[in-house]
Amino acid sequence: MATTKDYKNFVLEQLNLLDNITCRSMMGEYLLYYNNVLFGGIYDNRILVKIVEGNKKYNLEKIIPYKGAKPMYFVDTDDKELIRDIVLDSYKDLKS
C-alpha cells in the first residue's frame, strides 16, 4: 500500500517545528531529510526513522518498511515536540 498525499502533508505539518525538512517521492513512498541528511521516511502511512544510538532512548517499535529493508523505528505519535526531538537526535548521529 502506498502512502497517501494527505498523510504525507500531515507528516510535513507535524515536522514544521524544524527548518530545512525536505521530502522526496520514491516508488509511492517518501524519503525524509533534515539539513540534507536522510533520517527516515513515510512508508504505508507510517513515519519511520533510521535506528541510531541517539534515538534508542525513545523505546520505539521496530518495523520493516518493505521486503528486504533494514528495520526502522516507528514514530507513533502526534506530539510535534516529541517528533522534533526524535528527528534531532537521529540527525546528530547521522550527520557524521
Phi and psi restraints in degrees (range 20) as a CNS / XPLOR table:
assign (resid 1 and name C) (resid 2 and name N)
       (resid 2 and name CA) (resid 2 and name C) 1.0 -82.8 20.0 2
assign (resid 2 and name N) (resid 2 and name CA)
       (resid 2 and name C) (resid 3 and name N) 1.0 155.0 20.0 2
assign (resid 2 and name C) (resid 3 and name N)
       (resid 3 and name CA) (resid 3 and name C) 1.0 -72.7 20.0 2
assign (resid 3 and name N) (resid 3 and name CA)
       (resid 3 and name C) (resid 4 and name N) 1.0 138.6 20.0 2
assign (resid 3 and name C) (resid 4 and name N)
       (resid 4 and name CA) (resid 4 and name C) 1.0 -80.1 20.0 2
assign (resid 4 and name N) (resid 4 and name CA)
       (resid 4 and name C) (resid 5 and name N) 1.0 153.7 20.0 2
assign (resid 4 and name C) (resid 5 and name N)
       (resid 5 and name CA) (resid 5 and name C) 1.0 -65.0 20.0 2
assign (resid 5 and name N) (resid 5 and name CA)
       (resid 5 and name C) (resid 6 and name N) 1.0 -34.2 20.0 2
assign (resid 5 and name C) (resid 6 and name N)
       (resid 6 and name CA) (resid 6 and name C) 1.0 -61.6 20.0 2
assign (resid 6 and name N) (resid 6 and name CA)
       (resid 6 and name C) (resid 7 and name N) 1.0 -42.2 20.0 2
assign (resid 6 and name C) (resid 7 and name N)
       (resid 7 and name CA) (resid 7 and name C) 1.0 -68.7 20.0 2
assign (resid 7 and name N) (resid 7 and name CA)
       (resid 7 and name C) (resid 8 and name N) 1.0 -40.3 20.0 2
assign (resid 7 and name C) (resid 8 and name N)
       (resid 8 and name CA) (resid 8 and name C) 1.0 -57.1 20.0 2
assign (resid 8 and name N) (resid 8 and name CA)
       (resid 8 and name C) (resid 9 and name N) 1.0 -45.7 20.0 2
assign (resid 8 and name C) (resid 9 and name N)
       (resid 9 and name CA) (resid 9 and name C) 1.0 -63.8 20.0 2
assign (resid 9 and name N) (resid 9 and name CA)
       (resid 9 and name C) (resid 10 and name N) 1.0 -37.5 20.0 2
assign (resid 9 and name C) (resid 10 and name N)
       (resid 10 and name CA) (resid 10 and name C) 1.0 -61.4 20.0 2
assign (resid 10 and name N) (resid 10 and name CA)
       (resid 10 and name C) (resid 11 and name N) 1.0 -45.7 20.0 2
assign (resid 10 and name C) (resid 11 and name N)
       (resid 11 and name CA) (resid 11 and name C) 1.0 -62.4 20.0 2
assign (resid 11 and name N) (resid 11 and name CA)
       (resid 11 and name C) (resid 12 and name N) 1.0 -44.1 20.0 2
assign (resid 11 and name C) (resid 12 and name N)
       (resid 12 and name CA) (resid 12 and name C) 1.0 -62.8 20.0 2
assign (resid 12 and name N) (resid 12 and name CA)
       (resid 12 and name C) (resid 13 and name N) 1.0 -34.0 20.0 2
assign (resid 12 and name C) (resid 13 and name N)
       (resid 13 and name CA) (resid 13 and name C) 1.0 -65.8 20.0 2
assign (resid 13 and name N) (resid 13 and name CA)
       (resid 13 and name C) (resid 14 and name N) 1.0 -40.3 20.0 2
assign (resid 13 and name C) (resid 14 and name N)
       (resid 14 and name CA) (resid 14 and name C) 1.0 -65.0 20.0 2
assign (resid 14 and name N) (resid 14 and name CA)
       (resid 14 and name C) (resid 15 and name N) 1.0 -26.2 20.0 2
assign (resid 14 and name C) (resid 15 and name N)
       (resid 15 and name CA) (resid 15 and name C) 1.0 -94.2 20.0 2
assign (resid 15 and name N) (resid 15 and name CA)
       (resid 15 and name C) (resid 16 and name N) 1.0 8.2 20.0 2
assign (resid 15 and name C) (resid 16 and name N)
       (resid 16 and name CA) (resid 16 and name C) 1.0 -72.5 20.0 2
assign (resid 16 and name N) (resid 16 and name CA)
       (resid 16 and name C) (resid 17 and name N) 1.0 -3.0 20.0 2
assign (resid 16 and name C) (resid 17 and name N)
       (resid 17 and name CA) (resid 17 and name C) 1.0 -77.7 20.0 2
assign (resid 17 and name N) (resid 17 and name CA)
       (resid 17 and name C) (resid 18 and name N) 1.0 -10.6 20.0 2
assign (resid 17 and name C) (resid 18 and name N)
       (resid 18 and name CA) (resid 18 and name C) 1.0 -109.5 20.0 2
assign (resid 18 and name N) (resid 18 and name CA)
       (resid 18 and name C) (resid 19 and name N) 1.0 134.4 20.0 2
assign (resid 18 and name C) (resid 19 and name N)
       (resid 19 and name CA) (resid 19 and name C) 1.0 -82.0 20.0 2
assign (resid 19 and name N) (resid 19 and name CA)
       (resid 19 and name C) (resid 20 and name N) 1.0 160.0 20.0 2
assign (resid 19 and name C) (resid 20 and name N)
       (resid 20 and name CA) (resid 20 and name C) 1.0 66.7 20.0 2
assign (resid 20 and name N) (resid 20 and name CA)
       (resid 20 and name C) (resid 21 and name N) 1.0 30.6 20.0 2
assign (resid 20 and name C) (resid 21 and name N)
       (resid 21 and name CA) (resid 21 and name C) 1.0 -86.2 20.0 2
assign (resid 21 and name N) (resid 21 and name CA)
       (resid 21 and name C) (resid 22 and name N) 1.0 131.1 20.0 2
assign (resid 21 and name C) (resid 22 and name N)
       (resid 22 and name CA) (resid 22 and name C) 1.0 -127.5 20.0 2
assign (resid 22 and name N) (resid 22 and name CA)
       (resid 22 and name C) (resid 23 and name N) 1.0 156.3 20.0 2
assign (resid 22 and name C) (resid 23 and name N)
       (resid 23 and name CA) (resid 23 and name C) 1.0 -135.6 20.0 2
assign (resid 23 and name N) (resid 23 and name CA)
       (resid 23 and name C) (resid 24 and name N) 1.0 128.5 20.0 2
assign (resid 23 and name C) (resid 24 and name N)
       (resid 24 and name CA) (resid 24 and name C) 1.0 -123.0 20.0 2
assign (resid 24 and name N) (resid 24 and name CA)
       (resid 24 and name C) (resid 25 and name N) 1.0 134.3 20.0 2
assign (resid 24 and name C) (resid 25 and name N)
       (resid 25 and name CA) (resid 25 and name C) 1.0 -72.5 20.0 2
assign (resid 25 and name N) (resid 25 and name CA)
       (resid 25 and name C) (resid 26 and name N) 1.0 140.1 20.0 2
assign (resid 25 and name C) (resid 26 and name N)
       (resid 26 and name CA) (resid 26 and name C) 1.0 -148.6 20.0 2
assign (resid 26 and name N) (resid 26 and name CA)
       (resid 26 and name C) (resid 27 and name N) 1.0 103.4 20.0 2
assign (resid 26 and name C) (resid 27 and name N)
       (resid 27 and name CA) (resid 27 and name C) 1.0 51.4 20.0 2
assign (resid 27 and name N) (resid 27 and name CA)
       (resid 27 and name C) (resid 28 and name N) 1.0 47.2 20.0 2
assign (resid 27 and name C) (resid 28 and name N)
       (resid 28 and name CA) (resid 28 and name C) 1.0 86.2 20.0 2
assign (resid 28 and name N) (resid 28 and name CA)
       (resid 28 and name C) (resid 29 and name N) 1.0 -3.2 20.0 2
assign (resid 28 and name C) (resid 29 and name N)
       (resid 29 and name CA) (resid 29 and name C) 1.0 -121.2 20.0 2
assign (resid 29 and name N) (resid 29 and name CA)
       (resid 29 and name C) (resid 30 and name N) 1.0 -175.2 20.0 2
assign (resid 29 and name C) (resid 30 and name N)
       (resid 30 and name CA) (resid 30 and name C) 1.0 -138.0 20.0 2
assign (resid 30 and name N) (resid 30 and name CA)
       (resid 30 and name C) (resid 31 and name N) 1.0 134.2 20.0 2
assign (resid 30 and name C) (resid 31 and name N)
       (resid 31 and name CA) (resid 31 and name C) 1.0 -93.2 20.0 2
assign (resid 31 and name N) (resid 31 and name CA)
       (resid 31 and name C) (resid 32 and name N) 1.0 140.6 20.0 2
assign (resid 31 and name C) (resid 32 and name N)
       (resid 32 and name CA) (resid 32 and name C) 1.0 -113.9 20.0 2
assign (resid 32 and name N) (resid 32 and name CA)
       (resid 32 and name C) (resid 33 and name N) 1.0 132.5 20.0 2
assign (resid 32 and name C) (resid 33 and name N)
       (resid 33 and name CA) (resid 33 and name C) 1.0 -125.0 20.0 2
assign (resid 33 and name N) (resid 33 and name CA)
       (resid 33 and name C) (resid 34 and name N) 1.0 144.1 20.0 2
assign (resid 33 and name C) (resid 34 and name N)
       (resid 34 and name CA) (resid 34 and name C) 1.0 -124.7 20.0 2
assign (resid 34 and name N) (resid 34 and name CA)
       (resid 34 and name C) (resid 35 and name N) 1.0 123.0 20.0 2
assign (resid 34 and name C) (resid 35 and name N)
       (resid 35 and name CA) (resid 35 and name C) 1.0 50.6 20.0 2
assign (resid 35 and name N) (resid 35 and name CA)
       (resid 35 and name C) (resid 36 and name N) 1.0 43.1 20.0 2
assign (resid 35 and name C) (resid 36 and name N)
       (resid 36 and name CA) (resid 36 and name C) 1.0 66.8 20.0 2
assign (resid 36 and name N) (resid 36 and name CA)
       (resid 36 and name C) (resid 37 and name N) 1.0 17.0 20.0 2
assign (resid 36 and name C) (resid 37 and name N)
       (resid 37 and name CA) (resid 37 and name C) 1.0 -110.9 20.0 2
assign (resid 37 and name N) (resid 37 and name CA)
       (resid 37 and name C) (resid 38 and name N) 1.0 122.7 20.0 2
assign (resid 37 and name C) (resid 38 and name N)
       (resid 38 and name CA) (resid 38 and name C) 1.0 -68.3 20.0 2
assign (resid 38 and name N) (resid 38 and name CA)
       (resid 38 and name C) (resid 39 and name N) 1.0 117.5 20.0 2
assign (resid 38 and name C) (resid 39 and name N)
       (resid 39 and name CA) (resid 39 and name C) 1.0 -114.5 20.0 2
assign (resid 39 and name N) (resid 39 and name CA)
       (resid 39 and name C) (resid 40 and name N) 1.0 -14.9 20.0 2
assign (resid 39 and name C) (resid 40 and name N)
       (resid 40 and name CA) (resid 40 and name C) 1.0 176.6 20.0 2
assign (resid 40 and name N) (resid 40 and name CA)
       (resid 40 and name C) (resid 41 and name N) 1.0 -157.6 20.0 2
assign (resid 40 and name C) (resid 41 and name N)
       (resid 41 and name CA) (resid 41 and name C) 1.0 -167.6 20.0 2
assign (resid 41 and name N) (resid 41 and name CA)
       (resid 41 and name C) (resid 42 and name N) 1.0 177.4 20.0 2
assign (resid 41 and name C) (resid 42 and name N)
       (resid 42 and name CA) (resid 42 and name C) 1.0 -114.3 20.0 2
assign (resid 42 and name N) (resid 42 and name CA)
       (resid 42 and name C) (resid 43 and name N) 1.0 114.7 20.0 2
assign (resid 42 and name C) (resid 43 and name N)
       (resid 43 and name CA) (resid 43 and name C) 1.0 -127.3 20.0 2
assign (resid 43 and name N) (resid 43 and name CA)
       (resid 43 and name C) (resid 44 and name N) 1.0 123.3 20.0 2
assign (resid 43 and name C) (resid 44 and name N)
       (resid 44 and name CA) (resid 44 and name C) 1.0 50.5 20.0 2
assign (resid 44 and name N) (resid 44 and name CA)
       (resid 44 and name C) (resid 45 and name N) 1.0 47.1 20.0 2
assign (resid 44 and name C) (resid 45 and name N)
       (resid 45 and name CA) (resid 45 and name C) 1.0 58.2 20.0 2
assign (resid 45 and name N) (resid 45 and name CA)
       (resid 45 and name C) (resid 46 and name N) 1.0 40.6 20.0 2
assign (resid 45 and name C) (resid 46 and name N)
       (resid 46 and name CA) (resid 46 and name C) 1.0 -136.5 20.0 2
assign (resid 46 and name N) (resid 46 and name CA)
       (resid 46 and name C) (resid 47 and name N) 1.0 139.2 20.0 2
assign (resid 46 and name C) (resid 47 and name N)
       (resid 47 and name CA) (resid 47 and name C) 1.0 -85.8 20.0 2
assign (resid 47 and name N) (resid 47 and name CA)
       (resid 47 and name C) (resid 48 and name N) 1.0 123.0 20.0 2
assign (resid 47 and name C) (resid 48 and name N)
       (resid 48 and name CA) (resid 48 and name C) 1.0 -125.6 20.0 2
assign (resid 48 and name N) (resid 48 and name CA)
       (resid 48 and name C) (resid 49 and name N) 1.0 141.4 20.0 2
assign (resid 48 and name C) (resid 49 and name N)
       (resid 49 and name CA) (resid 49 and name C) 1.0 -123.7 20.0 2
assign (resid 49 and name N) (resid 49 and name CA)
       (resid 49 and name C) (resid 50 and name N) 1.0 151.8 20.0 2
assign (resid 49 and name C) (resid 50 and name N)
       (resid 50 and name CA) (resid 50 and name C) 1.0 -61.3 20.0 2
assign (resid 50 and name N) (resid 50 and name CA)
       (resid 50 and name C) (resid 51 and name N) 1.0 147.0 20.0 2
assign (resid 50 and name C) (resid 51 and name N)
       (resid 51 and name CA) (resid 51 and name C) 1.0 -85.6 20.0 2
assign (resid 51 and name N) (resid 51 and name CA)
       (resid 51 and name C) (resid 52 and name N) 1.0 118.8 20.0 2
assign (resid 51 and name C) (resid 52 and name N)
       (resid 52 and name CA) (resid 52 and name C) 1.0 -137.1 20.0 2
assign (resid 52 and name N) (resid 52 and name CA)
       (resid 52 and name C) (resid 53 and name N) 1.0 165.7 20.0 2
assign (resid 52 and name C) (resid 53 and name N)
       (resid 53 and name CA) (resid 53 and name C) 1.0 -56.1 20.0 2
assign (resid 53 and name N) (resid 53 and name CA)
       (resid 53 and name C) (resid 54 and name N) 1.0 -40.9 20.0 2
assign (resid 53 and name C) (resid 54 and name N)
       (resid 54 and name CA) (resid 54 and name C) 1.0 -66.9 20.0 2
assign (resid 54 and name N) (resid 54 and name CA)
       (resid 54 and name C) (resid 55 and name N) 1.0 -20.8 20.0 2
assign (resid 54 and name C) (resid 55 and name N)
       (resid 55 and name CA) (resid 55 and name C) 1.0 -108.0 20.0 2
assign (resid 55 and name N) (resid 55 and name CA)
       (resid 55 and name C) (resid 56 and name N) 1.0 4.7 20.0 2
assign (resid 55 and name C) (resid 56 and name N)
       (resid 56 and name CA) (resid 56 and name C) 1.0 -66.4 20.0 2
assign (resid 56 and name N) (resid 56 and name CA)
       (resid 56 and name C) (resid 57 and name N) 1.0 -26.9 20.0 2
assign (resid 56 and name C) (resid 57 and name N)
       (resid 57 and name CA) (resid 57 and name C) 1.0 -64.9 20.0 2
assign (resid 57 and name N) (resid 57 and name CA)
       (resid 57 and name C) (resid 58 and name N) 1.0 -15.2 20.0 2
assign (resid 57 and name C) (resid 58 and name N)
       (resid 58 and name CA) (resid 58 and name C) 1.0 -83.6 20.0 2
assign (resid 58 and name N) (resid 58 and name CA)
       (resid 58 and name C) (resid 59 and name N) 1.0 -8.3 20.0 2
assign (resid 58 and name C) (resid 59 and name N)
       (resid 59 and name CA) (resid 59 and name C) 1.0 52.0 20.0 2
assign (resid 59 and name N) (resid 59 and name CA)
       (resid 59 and name C) (resid 60 and name N) 1.0 50.6 20.0 2
assign (resid 59 and name C) (resid 60 and name N)
       (resid 60 and name CA) (resid 60 and name C) 1.0 -84.1 20.0 2
assign (resid 60 and name N) (resid 60 and name CA)
       (resid 60 and name C) (resid 61 and name N) 1.0 155.1 20.0 2
assign (resid 60 and name C) (resid 61 and name N)
       (resid 61 and name CA) (resid 61 and name C) 1.0 -74.3 20.0 2
assign (resid 61 and name N) (resid 61 and name CA)
       (resid 61 and name C) (resid 62 and name N) 1.0 137.2 20.0 2
assign (resid 61 and name C) (resid 62 and name N)
       (resid 62 and name CA) (resid 62 and name C) 1.0 -84.1 20.0 2
assign (resid 62 and name N) (resid 62 and name CA)
       (resid 62 and name C) (resid 63 and name N) 1.0 136.2 20.0 2
assign (resid 62 and name C) (resid 63 and name N)
       (resid 63 and name CA) (resid 63 and name C) 1.0 -134.2 20.0 2
assign (resid 63 and name N) (resid 63 and name CA)
       (resid 63 and name C) (resid 64 and name N) 1.0 143.3 20.0 2
assign (resid 63 and name C) (resid 64 and name N)
       (resid 64 and name CA) (resid 64 and name C) 1.0 -91.7 20.0 2
assign (resid 64 and name N) (resid 64 and name CA)
       (resid 64 and name C) (resid 65 and name N) 1.0 115.3 20.0 2
assign (resid 64 and name C) (resid 65 and name N)
       (resid 65 and name CA) (resid 65 and name C) 1.0 -67.5 20.0 2
assign (resid 65 and name N) (resid 65 and name CA)
       (resid 65 and name C) (resid 66 and name N) 1.0 -33.8 20.0 2
assign (resid 65 and name C) (resid 66 and name N)
       (resid 66 and name CA) (resid 66 and name C) 1.0 -161.3 20.0 2
assign (resid 66 and name N) (resid 66 and name CA)
       (resid 66 and name C) (resid 67 and name N) 1.0 161.8 20.0 2
assign (resid 66 and name C) (resid 67 and name N)
       (resid 67 and name CA) (resid 67 and name C) 1.0 -55.2 20.0 2
assign (resid 67 and name N) (resid 67 and name CA)
       (resid 67 and name C) (resid 68 and name N) 1.0 128.5 20.0 2
assign (resid 67 and name C) (resid 68 and name N)
       (resid 68 and name CA) (resid 68 and name C) 1.0 89.4 20.0 2
assign (resid 68 and name N) (resid 68 and name CA)
       (resid 68 and name C) (resid 69 and name N) 1.0 -3.8 20.0 2
assign (resid 68 and name C) (resid 69 and name N)
       (resid 69 and name CA) (resid 69 and name C) 1.0 -88.6 20.0 2
assign (resid 69 and name N) (resid 69 and name CA)
       (resid 69 and name C) (resid 70 and name N) 1.0 158.7 20.0 2
assign (resid 69 and name C) (resid 70 and name N)
       (resid 70 and name CA) (resid 70 and name C) 1.0 -73.4 20.0 2
assign (resid 70 and name N) (resid 70 and name CA)
       (resid 70 and name C) (resid 71 and name N) 1.0 152.8 20.0 2
assign (resid 70 and name C) (resid 71 and name N)
       (resid 71 and name CA) (resid 71 and name C) 1.0 -62.1 20.0 2
assign (resid 71 and name N) (resid 71 and name CA)
       (resid 71 and name C) (resid 72 and name N) 1.0 151.7 20.0 2
assign (resid 71 and name C) (resid 72 and name N)
       (resid 72 and name CA) (resid 72 and name C) 1.0 -134.4 20.0 2
assign (resid 72 and name N) (resid 72 and name CA)
       (resid 72 and name C) (resid 73 and name N) 1.0 165.7 20.0 2
assign (resid 72 and name C) (resid 73 and name N)
       (resid 73 and name CA) (resid 73 and name C) 1.0 -88.9 20.0 2
assign (resid 73 and name N) (resid 73 and name CA)
       (resid 73 and name C) (resid 74 and name N) 1.0 135.5 20.0 2
assign (resid 73 and name C) (resid 74 and name N)
       (resid 74 and name CA) (resid 74 and name C) 1.0 -89.3 20.0 2
assign (resid 74 and name N) (resid 74 and name CA)
       (resid 74 and name C) (resid 75 and name N) 1.0 121.5 20.0 2
assign (resid 74 and name C) (resid 75 and name N)
       (resid 75 and name CA) (resid 75 and name C) 1.0 -96.0 20.0 2
assign (resid 75 and name N) (resid 75 and name CA)
       (resid 75 and name C) (resid 76 and name N) 1.0 98.5 20.0 2
assign (resid 75 and name C) (resid 76 and name N)
       (resid 76 and name CA) (resid 76 and name C) 1.0 -105.7 20.0 2
assign (resid 76 and name N) (resid 76 and name CA)
       (resid 76 and name C) (resid 77 and name N) 1.0 72.4 20.0 2
assign (resid 76 and name C) (resid 77 and name N)
       (resid 77 and name CA) (resid 77 and name C) 1.0 -156.9 20.0 2
assign (resid 77 and name N) (resid 77 and name CA)
       (resid 77 and name C) (resid 78 and name N) 1.0 155.4 20.0 2
assign (resid 77 and name C) (resid 78 and name N)
       (resid 78 and name CA) (resid 78 and name C) 1.0 -107.1 20.0 2
assign (resid 78 and name N) (resid 78 and name CA)
       (resid 78 and name C) (resid 79 and name N) 1.0 6.8 20.0 2
assign (resid 78 and name C) (resid 79 and name N)
       (resid 79 and name CA) (resid 79 and name C) 1.0 -78.3 20.0 2
assign (resid 79 and name N) (resid 79 and name CA)
       (resid 79 and name C) (resid 80 and name N) 1.0 105.0 20.0 2
assign (resid 79 and name C) (resid 80 and name N)
       (resid 80 and name CA) (resid 80 and name C) 1.0 -59.4 20.0 2
assign (resid 80 and name N) (resid 80 and name CA)
       (resid 80 and name C) (resid 81 and name N) 1.0 -38.8 20.0 2
assign (resid 80 and name C) (resid 81 and name N)
       (resid 81 and name CA) (resid 81 and name C) 1.0 -66.8 20.0 2
assign (resid 81 and name N) (resid 81 and name CA)
       (resid 81 and name C) (resid 82 and name N) 1.0 -40.2 20.0 2
assign (resid 81 and name C) (resid 82 and name N)
       (resid 82 and name CA) (resid 82 and name C) 1.0 -65.8 20.0 2
assign (resid 82 and name N) (resid 82 and name CA)
       (resid 82 and name C) (resid 83 and name N) 1.0 -44.4 20.0 2
assign (resid 82 and name C) (resid 83 and name N)
       (resid 83 and name CA) (resid 83 and name C) 1.0 -59.9 20.0 2
assign (resid 83 and name N) (resid 83 and name CA)
       (resid 83 and name C) (resid 84 and name N) 1.0 -44.6 20.0 2
assign (resid 83 and name C) (resid 84 and name N)
       (resid 84 and name CA) (resid 84 and name C) 1.0 -56.6 20.0 2
assign (resid 84 and name N) (resid 84 and name CA)
       (resid 84 and name C) (resid 85 and name N) 1.0 -47.3 20.0 2
assign (resid 84 and name C) (resid 85 and name N)
       (resid 85 and name CA) (resid 85 and name C) 1.0 -63.3 20.0 2
assign (resid 85 and name N) (resid 85 and name CA)
       (resid 85 and name C) (resid 86 and name N) 1.0 -41.0 20.0 2
assign (resid 85 and name C) (resid 86 and name N)
       (resid 86 and name CA) (resid 86 and name C) 1.0 -62.5 20.0 2
assign (resid 86 and name N) (resid 86 and name CA)
       (resid 86 and name C) (resid 87 and name N) 1.0 -44.7 20.0 2
assign (resid 86 and name C) (resid 87 and name N)
       (resid 87 and name CA) (resid 87 and name C) 1.0 -63.7 20.0 2
assign (resid 87 and name N) (resid 87 and name CA)
       (resid 87 and name C) (resid 88 and name N) 1.0 -45.8 20.0 2
assign (resid 87 and name C) (resid 88 and name N)
       (resid 88 and name CA) (resid 88 and name C) 1.0 -62.7 20.0 2
assign (resid 88 and name N) (resid 88 and name CA)
       (resid 88 and name C) (resid 89 and name N) 1.0 -42.8 20.0 2
assign (resid 88 and name C) (resid 89 and name N)
       (resid 89 and name CA) (resid 89 and name C) 1.0 -66.7 20.0 2
assign (resid 89 and name N) (resid 89 and name CA)
       (resid 89 and name C) (resid 90 and name N) 1.0 -35.7 20.0 2
assign (resid 89 and name C) (resid 90 and name N)
       (resid 90 and name CA) (resid 90 and name C) 1.0 -67.3 20.0 2
assign (resid 90 and name N) (resid 90 and name CA)
       (resid 90 and name C) (resid 91 and name N) 1.0 -45.9 20.0 2
assign (resid 90 and name C) (resid 91 and name N)
       (resid 91 and name CA) (resid 91 and name C) 1.0 -58.5 20.0 2
assign (resid 91 and name N) (resid 91 and name CA)
       (resid 91 and name C) (resid 92 and name N) 1.0 -42.4 20.0 2
assign (resid 91 and name C) (resid 92 and name N)
       (resid 92 and name CA) (resid 92 and name C) 1.0 -55.9 20.0 2
assign (resid 92 and name N) (resid 92 and name CA)
       (resid 92 and name C) (resid 93 and name N) 1.0 -40.2 20.0 2
assign (resid 92 and name C) (resid 93 and name N)
       (resid 93 and name CA) (resid 93 and name C) 1.0 -78.4 20.0 2
assign (resid 93 and name N) (resid 93 and name CA)
       (resid 93 and name C) (resid 94 and name N) 1.0 -31.9 20.0 2
assign (resid 93 and name C) (resid 94 and name N)
       (resid 94 and name CA) (resid 94 and name C) 1.0 -82.4 20.0 2
assign (resid 94 and name N) (resid 94 and name CA)
       (resid 94 and name C) (resid 95 and name N) 1.0 -25.2 20.0 2
assign (resid 94 and name C) (resid 95 and name N)
       (resid 95 and name CA) (resid 95 and name C) 1.0 -72.2 20.0 2
assign (resid 95 and name N) (resid 95 and name CA)
       (resid 95 and name C) (resid 96 and name N) 1.0 -15.7 20.0 2
